[in-house]
Amino acid sequence: MSAGVDRIFAALADPVRRRAVELLGQCPRSAGELAGELGLAPPAMSRHLRALKAGGLVEDSHPAFDARVRIYSLKDGATTELRQWLAETEALWTRQLAAFKVHVERGE
């Protein structure tokens, strides 16, 4: 498994971060909006957002009207490597289970 996939799994290991990703999948949000929806204190939300950024899943931008505000959104293509790894793993399991089925049916 590559380091990129490891980082994504580490970022998604926490249920709060998975829920934040779900919310960001609906629309970009500020850290304050996410914290409010998740019932977290702002410092806790900041820690989760840092982990999601380190995992390469989210990015932030500043709206033109206020450079102090950061708007978080899902990063385009962030899960491409993860999806590839999952597809390869699924193919491996499919081959292994098919071979096992043949083995059992032959009675070997």
Summary of the structure (lengths in Angstrom):
residues: 108
radius of gyration: 19.3
end to end distance: 33.1
largest distance: 71.5
contacts: 271
relative contact order: 0.15
helix: 65%
strand: 9%
